Amino acid sequence: MTPEDVDKAISLYESGLTIYEVIDKVGYSYGVVNRMLHKRGVNVRPRRHQG
């Protein structure tokens, strides 16, 4: 991810979007976005289970 993409993804996630919604906006895979959030120290919310 470019530094700009990282900043955009963090901003989107911290604004309340889910990781999957962020993926749709930045075009990277779940694994890439999730690892980047953890690497940058972002508090990742637990996944909600739909049932």
Backbone as XML, in Angstrom:
<?xml version="1.0"?>
<chain id="A" units="angstrom">
  <residue number="1" name="MET">
    <atom name="N" x="0.846" y="-1.184" z="0.000"/>
    <atom name="CA" x="0.000" y="0.000" z="0.000"/>
    <atom name="C" x="0.884" y="1.238" z="0.000"/>
  </residue>
  <residue number="2" name="THR">
    <atom name="N" x="0.455" y="2.239" z="-0.732"/>
    <atom name="CA" x="1.181" y="3.506" z="-0.703"/>
    <atom name="C" x="0.891" y="4.202" z="0.629"/>
  </residue>
  <residue number="3" name="PRO">
    <atom name="N" x="1.761" y="5.104" z="1.049"/>
    <atom name="CA" x="1.482" y="5.845" z="2.283"/>
    <atom name="C" x="0.129" y="6.558" z="2.236"/>
  </residue>
  <residue number="4" name="GLU">
    <atom name="N" x="-0.240" y="7.062" z="1.071"/>
    <atom name="CA" x="-1.532" y="7.732" z="0.932"/>
    <atom name="C" x="-2.688" y="6.741" z="1.130"/>
  </residue>
  <residue number="5" name="ASP">
    <atom name="N" x="-2.537" y="5.539" z="0.575"/>
    <atom name="CA" x="-3.566" y="4.510" z="0.745"/>
    <atom name="C" x="-3.695" y="4.082" z="2.201"/>
  </residue>
  <residue number="6" name="VAL">
    <atom name="N" x="-2.561" y="3.987" z="2.876"/>
    <atom name="CA" x="-2.566" y="3.629" z="4.295"/>
    <atom name="C" x="-3.322" y="4.681" z="5.092"/>
  </residue>
  <residue number="7" name="ASP">
    <atom name="N" x="-2.989" y="5.944" z="4.869"/>
    <atom name="CA" x="-3.667" y="7.031" z="5.585"/>
    <atom name="C" x="-5.163" y="7.037" z="5.299"/>
  </residue>
  <residue number="8" name="LYS">
    <atom name="N" x="-5.524" y="6.815" z="4.033"/>
    <atom name="CA" x="-6.940" y="6.790" z="3.653"/>
    <atom name="C" x="-7.659" y="5.626" z="4.334"/>
  </residue>
  <residue number="9" name="ALA">
    <atom name="N" x="-7.045" y="4.455" z="4.326"/>
    <atom name="CA" x="-7.659" y="3.279" z="4.945"/>
    <atom name="C" x="-7.856" y="3.494" z="6.440"/>
  </residue>
  <residue number="10" name="ILE">
    <atom name="N" x="-6.850" y="4.040" z="7.111"/>
    <atom name="CA" x="-6.957" y="4.296" z="8.545"/>
    <atom name="C" x="-8.066" y="5.305" z="8.819"/>
  </residue>
  <residue number="11" name="SER">
    <atom name="N" x="-8.104" y="6.361" z="8.051"/>
    <atom name="CA" x="-9.131" y="7.389" z="8.223"/>
    <atom name="C" x="-10.529" y="6.799" z="8.037"/>
  </residue>
  <residue number="12" name="LEU">
    <atom name="N" x="-10.705" y="6.005" z="6.996"/>
    <atom name="CA" x="-12.005" y="5.379" z="6.741"/>
    <atom name="C" x="-12.397" y="4.438" z="7.877"/>
  </residue>
  <residue number="13" name="TYR">
    <atom name="N" x="-11.439" y="3.614" z="8.310"/>
    <atom name="CA" x="-11.718" y="2.652" z="9.376"/>
    <atom name="C" x="-12.060" y="3.367" z="10.676"/>
  </residue>
  <residue number="14" name="GLU">
    <atom name="N" x="-11.297" y="4.377" z="11.001"/>
    <atom name="CA" x="-11.536" y="5.110" z="12.249"/>
    <atom name="C" x="-12.816" y="5.938" z="12.195"/>
  </residue>
  <residue number="15" name="SER">
    <atom name="N" x="-13.332" y="6.195" z="10.989"/>
    <atom name="CA" x="-14.598" y="6.918" z="10.863"/>
    <atom name="C" x="-15.795" y="5.997" z="11.097"/>
  </residue>
  <residue number="16" name="GLY">
    <atom name="N" x="-15.523" y="4.695" z="11.231"/>
    <atom name="CA" x="-16.592" y="3.753" z="11.546"/>
    <atom name="C" x="-16.845" y="2.679" z="10.509"/>
  </residue>
  <residue number="17" name="LEU">
    <atom name="N" x="-16.179" y="2.759" z="9.357"/>
    <atom name="CA" x="-16.360" y="1.726" z="8.348"/>
    <atom name="C" x="-15.761" y="0.409" z="8.832"/>
  </residue>
  <residue number="18" name="THR">
    <atom name="N" x="-16.305" y="-0.690" z="8.339"/>
    <atom name="CA" x="-15.723" y="-2.004" z="8.625"/>
    <atom name="C" x="-14.507" y="-2.210" z="7.735"/>
  </residue>
  <residue number="19" name="ILE">
    <atom name="N" x="-13.715" y="-3.211" z="8.047"/>
    <atom name="CA" x="-12.569" y="-3.523" z="7.190"/>
    <atom name="C" x="-13.056" y="-3.841" z="5.779"/>
  </residue>
  <residue number="20" name="TYR">
    <atom name="N" x="-14.170" y="-4.558" z="5.670"/>
    <atom name="CA" x="-14.678" y="-4.899" z="4.343"/>
    <atom name="C" x="-15.114" y="-3.664" z="3.563"/>
  </residue>
  <residue number="21" name="GLU">
    <atom name="N" x="-15.682" y="-2.686" z="4.231"/>
    <atom name="CA" x="-16.051" y="-1.435" z="3.566"/>
    <atom name="C" x="-14.806" y="-0.656" z="3.143"/>
  </residue>
  <residue number="22" name="VAL">
    <atom name="N" x="-13.774" y="-0.693" z="3.978"/>
    <atom name="CA" x="-12.508" y="-0.042" z="3.634"/>
    <atom name="C" x="-11.902" y="-0.715" z="2.405"/>
  </residue>
  <residue number="23" name="ILE">
    <atom name="N" x="-11.952" y="-2.037" z="2.359"/>
    <atom name="CA" x="-11.431" y="-2.793" z="1.218"/>
    <atom name="C" x="-12.083" y="-2.319" z="-0.073"/>
  </residue>
  <residue number="24" name="ASP">
    <atom name="N" x="-13.402" y="-2.129" z="-0.041"/>
    <atom name="CA" x="-14.115" y="-1.661" z="-1.227"/>
    <atom name="C" x="-13.622" y="-0.291" z="-1.686"/>
  </residue>
  <residue number="25" name="LYS">
    <atom name="N" x="-13.208" y="0.548" z="-0.749"/>
    <atom name="CA" x="-12.772" y="1.904" z="-1.077"/>
    <atom name="C" x="-11.322" y="1.973" z="-1.558"/>
  </residue>
  <residue number="26" name="VAL">
    <atom name="N" x="-10.439" y="1.133" z="-0.970"/>
    <atom name="CA" x="-9.012" y="1.244" z="-1.290"/>
    <atom name="C" x="-8.508" y="0.163" z="-2.235"/>
  </residue>
  <residue number="27" name="GLY">
    <atom name="N" x="-9.267" y="-0.925" z="-2.400"/>
    <atom name="CA" x="-8.914" y="-1.930" z="-3.394"/>
    <atom name="C" x="-7.823" y="-2.909" z="-3.011"/>
  </residue>
  <residue number="28" name="TYR">
    <atom name="N" x="-7.586" y="-3.090" z="-1.729"/>
    <atom name="CA" x="-6.608" y="-4.080" z="-1.279"/>
    <atom name="C" x="-7.348" y="-5.219" z="-0.591"/>
  </residue>
  <residue number="29" name="SER">
    <atom name="N" x="-6.675" y="-6.340" z="-0.405"/>
    <atom name="CA" x="-7.304" y="-7.510" z="0.205"/>
    <atom name="C" x="-7.495" y="-7.324" z="1.705"/>
  </residue>
  <residue number="30" name="TYR">
    <atom name="N" x="-8.343" y="-8.195" z="2.274"/>
    <atom name="CA" x="-8.584" y="-8.174" z="3.724"/>
    <atom name="C" x="-7.270" y="-8.307" z="4.484"/>
  </residue>
  <residue number="31" name="GLY">
    <atom name="N" x="-6.453" y="-9.269" z="4.083"/>
    <atom name="CA" x="-5.195" y="-9.511" z="4.791"/>
    <atom name="C" x="-4.276" y="-8.310" z="4.788"/>
  </residue>
  <residue number="32" name="VAL">
    <atom name="N" x="-4.159" y="-7.651" z="3.638"/>
    <atom name="CA" x="-3.288" y="-6.473" z="3.530"/>
    <atom name="C" x="-3.795" y="-5.350" z="4.429"/>
  </residue>
  <residue number="33" name="VAL">
    <atom name="N" x="-5.088" y="-5.062" z="4.355"/>
    <atom name="CA" x="-5.649" y="-3.975" z="5.155"/>
    <atom name="C" x="-5.555" y="-4.295" z="6.646"/>
  </residue>
  <residue number="34" name="ASN">
    <atom name="N" x="-5.898" y="-5.508" z="7.022"/>
    <atom name="CA" x="-5.854" y="-5.918" z="8.430"/>
    <atom name="C" x="-4.433" y="-5.824" z="8.984"/>
  </residue>
  <residue number="35" name="ARG">
    <atom name="N" x="-3.447" y="-6.338" z="8.243"/>
    <atom name="CA" x="-2.051" y="-6.270" z="8.697"/>
    <atom name="C" x="-1.578" y="-4.831" z="8.824"/>
  </residue>
  <residue number="36" name="MET">
    <atom name="N" x="-1.959" y="-3.996" z="7.867"/>
    <atom name="CA" x="-1.546" y="-2.597" z="7.895"/>
    <atom name="C" x="-2.128" y="-1.882" z="9.111"/>
  </residue>
  <residue number="37" name="LEU">
    <atom name="N" x="-3.410" y="-2.143" z="9.406"/>
    <atom name="CA" x="-4.018" y="-1.516" z="10.583"/>
    <atom name="C" x="-3.285" y="-1.926" z="11.853"/>
  </residue>
  <residue number="38" name="HIS">
    <atom name="N" x="-2.996" y="-3.218" z="11.980"/>
    <atom name="CA" x="-2.269" y="-3.698" z="13.163"/>
    <atom name="C" x="-0.867" y="-3.095" z="13.222"/>
  </residue>
  <residue number="39" name="LYS">
    <atom name="N" x="-0.181" y="-3.067" z="12.077"/>
    <atom name="CA" x="1.180" y="-2.538" z="12.033"/>
    <atom name="C" x="1.224" y="-1.072" z="12.446"/>
  </residue>
  <residue number="40" name="ARG">
    <atom name="N" x="0.196" y="-0.309" z="12.094"/>
    <atom name="CA" x="0.132" y="1.112" z="12.441"/>
    <atom name="C" x="-0.455" y="1.365" z="13.825"/>
  </residue>
  <residue number="41" name="GLY">
    <atom name="N" x="-0.780" y="0.295" z="14.567"/>
    <atom name="CA" x="-1.253" y="0.448" z="15.932"/>
    <atom name="C" x="-2.709" y="0.836" z="16.070"/>
  </residue>
  <residue number="42" name="VAL">
    <atom name="N" x="-3.492" y="0.625" z="15.013"/>
    <atom name="CA" x="-4.917" y="0.951" z="15.057"/>
    <atom name="C" x="-5.642" y="-0.128" z="15.855"/>
  </residue>
  <residue number="43" name="ASN">
    <atom name="N" x="-6.509" y="0.284" z="16.754"/>
    <atom name="CA" x="-7.294" y="-0.655" z="17.547"/>
    <atom name="C" x="-8.377" y="-1.256" z="16.656"/>
  </residue>
  <residue number="44" name="VAL">
    <atom name="N" x="-8.180" y="-2.509" z="16.243"/>
    <atom name="CA" x="-9.107" y="-3.170" z="15.326"/>
    <atom name="C" x="-10.273" y="-3.724" z="16.117"/>
  </residue>
  <residue number="45" name="ARG">
    <atom name="N" x="-11.479" y="-3.357" z="15.688"/>
    <atom name="CA" x="-12.693" y="-3.821" z="16.356"/>
    <atom name="C" x="-12.915" y="-5.300" z="16.055"/>
  </residue>
  <residue number="46" name="PRO">
    <atom name="N" x="-13.485" y="-6.039" z="17.014"/>
    <atom name="CA" x="-13.797" y="-7.444" z="16.734"/>
    <atom name="C" x="-14.868" y="-7.542" z="15.645"/>
  </residue>
  <residue number="47" name="ARG">
    <atom name="N" x="-14.775" y="-8.604" z="14.875"/>
    <atom name="CA" x="-15.752" y="-8.831" z="13.825"/>
    <atom name="C" x="-17.081" y="-9.198" z="14.457"/>
  </residue>
  <residue number="48" name="ARG">
    <atom name="N" x="-18.147" y="-8.632" z="13.916"/>
    <atom name="CA" x="-19.494" y="-8.980" z="14.391"/>
    <atom name="C" x="-19.999" y="-10.165" z="13.605"/>
  </residue>
  <residue number="49" name="HIS">
    <atom name="N" x="-20.593" y="-11.113" z="14.322"/>
    <atom name="CA" x="-21.158" y="-12.283" z="13.669"/>
    <atom name="C" x="-22.617" y="-12.034" z="13.375"/>
  </residue>
  <residue number="50" name="GLN">
    <atom name="N" x="-22.999" y="-12.264" z="12.145"/>
    <atom name="CA" x="-24.383" y="-12.103" z="11.758"/>
    <atom name="C" x="-25.064" y="-13.447" z="11.886"/>
  </residue>
  <residue number="51" name="GLY">
    <atom name="N" x="-26.226" y="-13.472" z="12.463"/>
    <atom name="CA" x="-26.866" y="-14.762" z="12.629"/>
    <atom name="C" x="-28.281" y="-14.626" z="12.639"/>
  </residue>
</chain>
